Amino acid sequence: MDIFTATKRISRSFLVGDQPLSSGSYGAIGDGHTCALVGIDGSVDWLCLPRFDSPSVFARLLDSDRGGCFRVSPAERPFESLQAYDDATNVLQTLFRRPGEGAAVVTDLMPWNGDPRSSLHQMLRLVEGREGVLEMEVLFDPRFDYGRSEAQIQIAEAGVLAKGGHDEQIALALSDGAEFETDPRSGVRARFSVHAGERVWVVLNWTAPRVEPVAAYRPFEHLRATRRFWRSWSSSLQYDGPWRHDVLRSALTLKLLQYAPTGAMVAAPTTSLPVQPGGDRNWDYRFSWVRDSAMAIRAMNQIGYPNEAVNFFHFVRDTLEERRQLDLMVTLDGQDVPDEILLTHLSGHRESRPVRIGNAARHQIQHDIVGPLLDAAAIHEQAGGTLGLRLWRQVRRLVTEATEKSRVPDHGIWEPRSEPDHHVHSKLMTWVALDRAIHIAPRFGGEADAKHWAQTRSRMMLEILERGYSHDTGTFVAAYGAHQVDATLLLLPKYGFLPPADARVQRTLQRVIDELSEGRFLRRYRGGDGIASDEGAFILCGFWLAEALALSRRLDEALEVFQNHLSAANHLGMLSEEVDPASGAPLGNTPQAFSHLGLIQAAARLDRALRLRDEKLDDPPYLEFDFPSLG
């Protein structure tokens, strides 16, 4: 991060009163199994245990009364708050201050060394007095099973033990010796004073059968080990452009979203954060969309993180060998996503219902999965990795199936709850699948397959050029025979389907800008999609636009679009799915893999374009790898 941006971001202090927090007021911590959102008020308002898609234990994010929380903060309000990550880590620090009294820092982390077998299933919270004396309070109010199960809390010598109705059990230990008291509303509270130079540990554990003294958890050792792991991981970053801090923070966020035991990646760790307050577009994103995950893995591989790709491809291989099919979304262990149900007892984020768990889009037909998977595989192979023969056998079959399915309409990447159509993006992804497979196949002795697929690829290209193009407007369109455009058309040059300078590409780019721009941001499409409510601007699409402009040598415009979308990040650099184009407020689930992968790829593209312009060099290949047919 440059010093100007850093100054603006780090100086975003907050005055915390009694109002509910917005979705942009949180930071994320995790251990490769689950993720907690920690607010600027020191409250853990979202945590599902033991993994991302488990029922919540703390869900004040979705209901301030029934959701439950785990807060460590000054005992009296209002207070000042300033939040930042420890450098190059996912260790979160929050500075609390009450003028005239004192200041303290709370350091939050989930211990992890990167090994999925070594997760401690703990959250550590270190309170350090920095000046004066500050009275602090711990509020522990678990509500198991999305608030549907009442917690039975037992106060013990070293802390408290909470039990749910389905054998759930979590322990909380406090090093200060302060006594917990039952809160008349719910949960338990403990107060203690922290002087400058003093430290108090609060430890949450969700595997132990009883409460242990804090020393038994060895928190200092785990804090140091976790910092070392994250800093070592961050040191592998192979991007040194002007937005290094933003790229690293996005990479760290994507790492948090990958489920370590299997390699699956969630789209986001939350559910039902609205893309329009009061609307109906509140979805559960705690599952693995194969397409989205492949796109994220592609971005990670580009900046020096091949191990995440290896783990993801193992997940895909294992899922295909077990199920013989690749559904558009699966659970973290490759099983069917639960059916969608409404949690009517929860009021929703800032009173915005409905709250959903499960996802009905699992039943949709989407033919754009195999293309991103093969594209990520091509990047992985080009970077020196290998899919392995077991996975290639499965992928080879998927390419053939994708070609056959391309004749059938689908719901496409945007998952409208309306009738299927012949979406140009889905056809483009079939072309991408064929193109990347052609170049991977010879590595596995598949020259005959490559020759056959080359013929099919040519037919697919002609079909898109004929049926996905409108001679009336002189542009590509969102679906065969349609008139409107959507933001996926920005990807035509990115994937090498046509050169950026092609007149059809340029007219399409300009039409997307003219028709989908909303203030400083970009919508993904306009028009009906089977859902009554509206939405905001889609952050990923804005980063696509920045890339498309850079490819088109409109670099000043590309930089402006990119900076506009960087500004959609919260005080910690965390991006949601969408943004309110009028206010810039975050909308939708957060942190969102789509948005962060878009940032990484756009930053890499712009950095390359800036260097070439400044050094007055010829244009490079516009793809990240050098396959002969892609120029």
N, C-alpha and C positions, 0 to 999 in steps of 0.2 A: 504494500500500500504506500503511495506517495505521501509526503508529510502533510500536504494540504488536505487530502482525503482523511488521513489518520486523525488530524486535528479536529475535523468536523465530526467524525464518528465517535472518537473517544470522549469528546466533550458533550455528548448527548446525555447529560445527567437527567434524572427523573425525580420529581417530587411525588412520593407515594402517599396517597390518602386512603380513602375507603372505597373508591370506585373499582369495579371489576377491570381486569387487565385486558387489553386487546391482544389478538393473536400474535402481533409483532413485538410483544413485550417479553419474549422468552428466549432463552438459550437452550441448546440441546447438549446432553451428555449421554454416553452409552458405553456398552461393553461387548458389542457384537452379538448380543442376544436380545436386548431391549433398549429403549431410549426414554429418558425422562426430560420433560420440559420444565425448566426452572425460571420463574418469573423475576422481574426486577425487584419484586418485594420479598424475594427469598423463598417463595413458595413453590414446591413441586406440585403442579396442578395437572400433570398428565404422566402416568406411569402404568404400563401394563406388565404384569408378571405371570410367568417368568420370561416371556418373549413378546415381540412386537404385537402379534395378533392375539395374545391372551386377553382375557377380560381385564379391565382397568382395576387398579387399587386406589389410585388417586385420579379424579376426573373433574376437579373444579373447573377445568377449562370448558366443560360442557354443561355444568350446572353448579352455580356458586353455593347452593344450599345442600344438594344431595350428592355431589360428586366426590367430596373428600379431598384432603390436601395434607402436605407435610411441609410445614413452614419453619424456617429459622430466620428470624428478623428482629429488629429493634422492638421492644415491648410496647412502645408508645408511638402513635402516629400524630402528625405526618413526620416523615424522615426523607432524607435525600439518598438517592441510590445511583451508583455508577457501575456498569457491568462490562467485563471484557474477558476474552479467553487468555489464559497463560500462553505465551508465545509458542506457536507451532504445535499446539496440543488441543485436545478436546477437554481440557481441565478449565472449568469456568470459575471466575472470581467476581464477587459482587461486593462493592464498597458501600457500607452504610454509614451515614453521618447524621447526628442531631446537633445542630449548632449550639454551643454552650455546654454540651455534655461530653460527647466523645465520638470516636469513629472505630469501626471494626470491619474486617474483611472476612467474608465467608467463601471458602474454596470448596467447590463441588466437583466430584468425579465419581465414576464407576471404575474400580480397579480392573486393569486388563493389560496383558502383555502381548496380545495378538494371537495367542494360542487358544482356539475354541475350547480346548479341554481344560483350560486353567482358569476359566472365569470363576470369580469368587461369589458372584450373585450378591453384590453388596453395593451400597452407595455410601460414600464417605463425605462428611461435611465438617470442615475445619473452621472454627471461629477464632480469629486472631484479633486481639485488641491493638489498635494502632495509636490512639491518643485519647487522653481523658479516661472516663468511665462510661460505658454504654450498657444499659440494661437490655438484655436479650431475652427472647421468648422462643421456645420450641412448641409448636402445635402439631400434634400427631393425630390425624383423623382419617384412618383408612376406611374405605367403603368398598368392600369386595364386590366382584361381579357387576361392574358398572353401577354400583350403588344399590344393587338388588339384594345384597346379603349384608345383614347387620354384623358388625365386627364385635367379637367378644374380647375385651381388653383386660389383661391381667397386669397389674403393676408389680414389678419385681425389684430386687435390690439394686441392680445395675441399669434398669430401664423398664421397658414394657414389652409384653408379648401380645400380639393381636391374632385372633383366629377367625376364619370365615366359615361359611356354611358348607363348603365343599372341600374341606381339609386344607384350605389355604392357611398359611402361617407365616408371619413376619415378625422379626424382633428388632427393637430399637434400643440402642445403648447410648448412654450419655456419660462423659468422663468427669463432669464437674461435680457430681454428687448431688445436684439439685433434685428435689423431689417432684415427681409428677403428681398432678392432681386431676381428677375427673372434671372435664369441662361440662357445664350444665347444658350446653347445646349438643355437643358430641365430641368424642375423642378425649385426649388428655393434653395437659399443658404443663410446662416447667419453665421457671424463670431463673436467670442467673445474671450476675454482673461480670463483665469482662473489662479488665484494666489494660492499659497499654503494656504490651509485652506478654500478656497471658494468652494461653491457647486452650480451647475446649473442643473436644471431638464429639460428633454425633454420628453414629454408625447405624445404618439400616441394612438388615440381612434377611434374605427371603429363602434360606435353605436350612438354617439352624433350628433345632427343636427347642431351644431355650435361649434366654438372654445371657450372654457372656460379658464379663467386664471388658471395657474398651481395649485394654492392653492386649487381650487375647486375639483381637482382630489385627494387631500390628499395623495400625493405619499409616504411620510415618513411612514404613518400608514400602507399603503399597502406593502411597502418594508418589514417592520417588521413582519407583519402578514404572508407574503409569506415565509419569512425565517423560522418563527415558524412552519408553516405547513410542509414544507419540512423536517425540522429537526425532528419534531415529527414523521412523516411518516418513516424517515430513522431509527429511534430508534427501530422500530419493527423488524429490520433485525435479523434473527436467523441463522446467519453464522458468525463464529468468527475464521475462518481459516487464513492461511497465505496470502490469496488474498482478504481480506475483502474489501479493498478499491475498487478493480476492480469489485467485485461482487456487491457492493453497487452502484457503478456508472452504472453498467449494469441494475440493478433494477430500478434506477432512470430514466434511458433512456426508459425502457419498460413502466414505469408509464407515461412518456410523450406521448407515442404512443397510449395509450388507450383513446378512445373518451368517455369522461365522461358522456354525456347525455344518451348513450345507452349501453356502456360496450364493444363495438366493438374495435378492435385493428388494426391499419394499419401496413402493412409489413414494411413500411418506409414512412417518410413524404415528400419524393421527387419523381420526375419523371425524367427519361431519362438521368441519370448519367451513362456514358458508362462503361461496363465491359471490353471493349477494345476500346481505342481511335480510332476513325475512323471506327469502326465496326457498326453492325446493332442491337446489343443487348441492346437497350436503352428502358426500359420499365417503365410504370407507376405503382408504388407500393402503391399508396395512398388509398388502399381499404383493406378490411378485408378478408384475406384467413382464412377460418375456421380452417383448419389444422394447419397453422402456429401460429394462435392466441392461439389455444388449447395447442400447445407445449410451448408457452411463458407463458401461465397461469399455466401450470404444474410446470415450473421452478419457477415462483413467489410463488406458494403455498409451494414449498419445502423450501423456505428460509423465510417464515413467513408472507406472504401477501395474506391471504385468501379473503379479500374483493374484490380484483381485479378479483378473480375467481368467486365470487358471481355475480358481475356485468356482467362478460362475459357470464355466464350461463343464466342469465336473458335475455341477448341479443339473445342467441341461442334459448331459449324457445319462446320468442316473435316472432322471425323470423319464426320458425317452425309453430307456431300456425297461423300465417298470411299466409305463403306461402305453407305450407304442404310439403316443400322440403328443402334440405340444399345444396345450390349451393356451388361450390368450393370457390367462392369469391363473396362478396356482398359489397354494399356501407355501409357507417357508420350507416345508419338507416335501413339496411337489404334489400335494394332494388337492382334491377339489376344494375350491373356495366355498364357504358356507353360503346358503341362501340369504338373501337380504331380508332383515327384519327391522322394525322400528322400535326404539326404546322410548316409549311414550312417557315414561316417568321422569325423563331428563328434559330440562327446559331448553337445552341447546346453548351454544356459545353466545353469550350476551343475548339470551332469550330468542335465539334464532333456531327454531325447529325446522325439520325433523332431525333426530339423531339416529343414524343407521349403523348397523354392524352387518358384515357380509356384503356381497356386491352382486346385484342382479345382472350386471354386464357380463358376468361369466358365461351366460347363456348366448351371448351374441356371436355372430359370425364375423371374424376379422381375418383378412387375408394378407395383412401387412407385417406379419410376425417374422417370417423366415428371412426377408430381406435385411432388416437390421441385424439379425443373428449372423448371417453370412458376412455382412459388412464388418461387424466386430471381429469375426473370425479372420477375415482378410487382414485387418490391422494387426491382429495378434500374430498371425503367421509372418507378416512383414517385419514385425518387431523382434522376430527370432523365436517365438513360441511355436507350439504345435497343438493341433486339436487332438491328435491321437487317432489311431485307426478305429477304435471302438466308437468314438463320437462321429468320425467321418462317415462310417457306415450309416448311422442314423441320419446325419445331415443330408447325405446323398438321396435318401428316400424322401426327406422333407422337400428337397428342391423339386423332385418329380411331382409330388403331391401339390406343391404350391402352384406349379404350372397348370395342373388340371383344375384346381380350385379357382384360378384367376378368371375362368369363364363365368363364374357365379357371382352375383352381387353380394356385398357385405356391408357391415356397419361402419367400418373404417376406424381410423385412429381416434376420432373425436367421440366415438361411442354415443351417437344420438339415439334417443329412445323413440325412433321412428323406423320406417321401412328401410331395408337394405337398398343399396344403390351400387353402381359401378364407379367407385371412387378412384380418381386418378392417382391419388397417393398409394392406394393398395396395388394398383397396376404397376406403378413405378417401383414399389418394393419387390414385386415379382421380378421385374427386370433387374433390379439390384441383386436379388438372390441368384439369378442365372449368371450375371456378369461376374460376381465374386466367386461363385462355384467354378466357373470356367478356369479361373486362375489358380484356385486351390487344388482342383482335381489332379493335375499332373504330379503333384507332390505325393499323391497316393496311388500313382499308376493309373489314373483315370483319364487318359488322353481321349479314348473313345467317347466317354461321357462328355468331355469338354467340347468335342466336335459337334455332338448332338445338341448340347445346350446352346451352342453358338447360333445354330439355326433357329432355335426357339426364341432366343434373345432378340434376334433380328425381327421375327414376327411380332414379338411383344412391343418392340419399339415402334414399328409401323402402326400397330393398333392404337397406341397412345397418341401418336402424332396425328392420326386420322380422327379418332373418336374423342380424344381428350382435349381437342383444340377447337376453338370457335372462330370460324372465318368472319363472322359478323363483328366480333370485337377485336380480332387479331391477337387473341391471348389464349393461353390454356385456361381450363375451367376446372371446378372442383370435382365434377363427375361427368361421365359421358352424357352428352345431350343437355347438360345444364347451362345456365347463363352465368351464375355467380362464381366467384373465386373463393379460395380459402388459403390460409397461410402455408399449407404444405407445398404449394406450388413454388415457394421460395427454394425448395430443396432440389429442384431439377438440375441446376448447375452444381450444387454441392456434391451430389452423388455421381456426377459425371455423365448424366443422361444427355445433356447438350452443353456446349461451351457457354460461358457466361455472356459472351459478346453476341450470341445469336439474337437476332431481332425479335423473335418470338419470346425468348426469355426476358429480354429487356422490356417489352411491352407488358408482359405479365407482371414483372416486378413493379412497374410503375402503377399498374392497375391495383395490385394488392395494397400499395401504399395509399393510393387515392381513396380506395373503398373501405379499407379495414383499419386505417389509422384512427385513433381516438386520443386526441391530445398528444402527449409525448409517447404514447404506447400503441400497441397493436392488438386488435382482436383476432381470434383464430378464424372466425367466419361471421357472417350475418345471416339472419333468416331463421326460420323455424327448425327445431330439432326434436320436437315431441315433448319438450319440457316447457312449462308455462313461464317460469321466471327467467330473468335476464342474468348476466354475469359481467365480470370485469374484463380487463385486458389480460391476455395470456403471456406470461413472462418469457417462456421458451420461444414463442413466435417472434418476440422482439429481438432476441439474440439471433434467431435465424435471419431476420431482416438485416441485422448488422453484418452477418457473414455474406449475405447476397449482395449487399452494397459494396463490401470490400472486394468481392470477386468481380464486380462490375466497374472497379476503379473509381468508385464514388466514395473515396476514403473519408473525406471530411464529414459527409452525411453518415457514414458507417460509425465513425467515432462518436458523433452526437447521439445516435440511436443507442449505442453501447453504453455510454455514460448515463443516459436516461434510465436504462434498465438496471445499471448498477445502483442507482439511487433508490430503486425499489427494495433493496435489502434493508434489514433492520439494523439496529445499533451494533450487532455482532456479525453482520455480513450474511445473515440467514435469509433465504428467499422462500416465499410462499409460492403457491401455484399461480395465482393471479394478483393483479394490483388494481385498485380503484383508479381509473384514468383521471378522475377529477382531483382527488385528494392525495393520491399516492399511497393510500393505506393498503396493507397486505390483505389479500383475500384467499380463502381456500386453505387446504391442508398445508402444513409446514413442519419441518423443512422439506421441500419438494425436490426429488431427484431430477425431474425434467428441467427445472429452472437452473439448477447448479451445473448440470452437464452442458446446458446451453451456454452458460457463462464461460466455462472452460474452453469450449470449442471456439466461441467467438473471440475470446481473448487471444487464443493461439493464432487464429486467422488474421486478426488485426495486427498482432505483433509482427507476423511475417510480412504482411503488406507494408507496414511502416518501415521496416528495415530495408525492404527492396526499393521503396520509394526514396528513402533518404540516401541510400547508396547508389541510386540511379541504375539499378540492375534490371535485366529483362524480367518479364513476368514468369513466375515459377509454374510448375504444374499445379492446377487448382485442387488436386486431391492430396491426401496425406500419404499416399503410397504410389509407387510407380509401376503400374501395370500397363503393358503395351497398348491395349485397346482403349485405355482411358486417357491417352495423350500425355 
